[in-house]
Amino acid sequence: MSKQVRAALYGRVSLGNGSQDPEMQIRELKEYCECRGWTVAGIYADTGFSGAKDSRPELNRLMADAHRRRFDVVAVYRFDRFGRSVSHLLRALETFRALGIEFTSISEQLDTSTPTGKLVFTILGALAEMERCLIVDRVRSGMRNARAKGVHVGRPPLRSFSAAEAEQIRMARKTEKSSIRQLAIQFKTTQWMVSRILAEQRAGS
């Protein structure tokens, strides 16, 4: 006798979106589950939350129940109801896969339990990786451009301090009760260098 598949249904509408109702999405999902012979194990619907937000009350509850293995498949009406970010969707799919939970979107007719669904999952992973690489390239390009213009990038460079400057740091620490971080900013150096100067004072006293 085959195991009864337990399905979690997720729906979402944004604030002020009168064109859709989460009940419509849930109704369609229930009919889909009935056609496939699935049992509805839980219904999760967020109202008034943007798909750009990774954290939503009902979505968070769904993810918590996923870790408790309370269902075997997550069904959504459309991809963008679950999330608009490829990276967010991929992270969720990776979590579901690790937990042995499938994911299906009835509008896109995607089911990760099928060969086509597995292919789409792989493509999404490649797109997310490409997105990460593009971000890294943009950051590095910006840093190279800044350096070419003579702008220092990164932590303040280490420099030597005269005895007078070192004494100013020690006095500021003692009289003004400045933190090491504040002193590093004030004297344009690193927290490590400030700590070293203060340690030298303690060693010499």
N, C-alpha and C positions, 0 to 999 in steps of 0.2 A: 504494500500500500504506500503510495507516494506521500511525502510530507506536505502538510498544508502550508502554503506560503503566506506569511504575515506581512502586510504592507503598511507603511507609514505614508500618509498623504500630507503634502505640504503645499500651502497656498499663500499668496502675498499680494496685497495691493498697496500702492503709495497713498499718502495723505492727499485728500481732495481729488482722487481719481474716481470719477463717477461712471466711467465707461465700463468698469469691471467690478465684480464683487467676489470676495474670496469664496462665497457660497457657490457661485457658478463654477469656479475651478474645482472645488471639492466635489460637487455633484458629478462633474465630468470624470473625475478621478475614481469616484465610487463605481460609476458605470463601467469604467475600464477594468477595475478590479473584479467586478462581477463577471465580465466576459472572460476573464482569464482564470476565474475560479480562485481568486485570492481572498483572504480574510483581512478586513481592515483592522489593524492592531492599534492604530493611533491617528488622530487628526491634529494637524498643527497649522495654524493660520495667523499670519502677522498682518495687521491693518495699520496703515499710517507709517510704514517704514520703507525707506528707499532701498532698492536692490544693491546700491553701492555700499551699504553698511554691512560689514561682515557679522556684526553682533546684533541680533534681534531676539526678543524674548522667546518666541515660539521656535525659532531656528536653534537657539541655544538649548532649549528643552529637547528638541529632536536629536541634536548631537549627543546630549547626555544619555538619552534613551538608547541611542545607537551603541554606545559603549556598554550599556547594560544588556545588549543583544535582545531587545524587545521586539524586533522585527527583522525580516529577511530582505526587504527591498524598500527603497524610498521612491515614491512616485510624485512627480510634479507635472503641472499643466504645461509649462514651458520653461526653458532654460533660464530666461531672465527673471522668472518668478523666484528662483532659488538664489541667483546672484548674477550681477552684470560683469564681474571681474573674472577673467579667465583663470588667474592665479588662485582666487578664492574657490572657484568651482573645482579646480584641479586638486587643491588641498583637501576639499571635502570628499571628492571621489577617491583619493588615495586613502583617506581614513576609512571610508566605507569598504574599500577593497581589502584593507588590512583586517577589518572586522568580519569579512565574509558577507557583506551586504551589497546587493546590487542596486543600480540606480536607473530609473527610466523616466523619460520625458515624452508624454503622449503626443504633444504637438509636433515635435521633431522626429517622433517615432524612433527614439534612441533607447536601447536597452543594453546595459553593459554586460549582460549575461550572454549576448549573441556575438558572433565574430565581428559583425559590423560595429557594434557598440564598443568592443575592445579596440578596434582600429581607431575610432573617434577618440577614445581615451588616450591612445598613444599620440595622436595628432595634437590633442590639447596639451599634453606634456611637452611636445616639441615646441609648440607656440609659446608656452610659459617660459621655457628655457631660452628661446630666442628673445623674448621680452626682457628677461634678466640680463642677457648679454648686451642688448641695446642700451639698457640703462647704465651698465658698467662702462660701455664705450663712451657714452655721452659725458659721464662724470670724468673719465680720464681725459677726454678731449677738452673739457672745460678747465681742468687743472693745467694741462699743457698750455692752453691759451693764456691763463692767468700768469703762469711763469714767464711766458714770452713777453708779457707786458711789465714784468718786474714785480709782480705781486707775489708775496710769500704765501705758499700753500702748506697747511699742516701746522704742527706745533711750533711755538717760538724756538728758534735755534738756540743751542747751548752757547753760552759765551762766558768769558772769564769775568770775575768781579774783583774790583779793587778792594782793598781793606776797608776803605771808607764806605763803599756801597754795601759790603757785607755787614758792616756795623749798622747801616741804615735799616737793613732787613731785620736784624736782630732787635733793634730798638722798636721798630714798628710792631714786631711780634710781641714784645714785652709791654710797651706802653699803650698801644692801640688795640691790643688783643686781636690783631688781624689773623684770619685763618691762613693756612698755607696756600690755599687756592687764591685768596684775595691778594696775597703777597706776590704770587706768580704772575697775576694779571698786572698788578701795579708796577712790578719791575721787569715786565716783559720777558719772562723766562718760564721754565717748567716747574711744576710742583716738586719734581725730583731734585732739581738744583736748589730750591729753597730749603727742602728737607736736609740736603747735604750741608748747606751753610749753617743751619741751626744745629746739626749734629756735631759739626766741627767745634762750635762754641761750647757745647756740653762736654765734649772730649777734652777741651783745653782748660775748662774751669776746674 
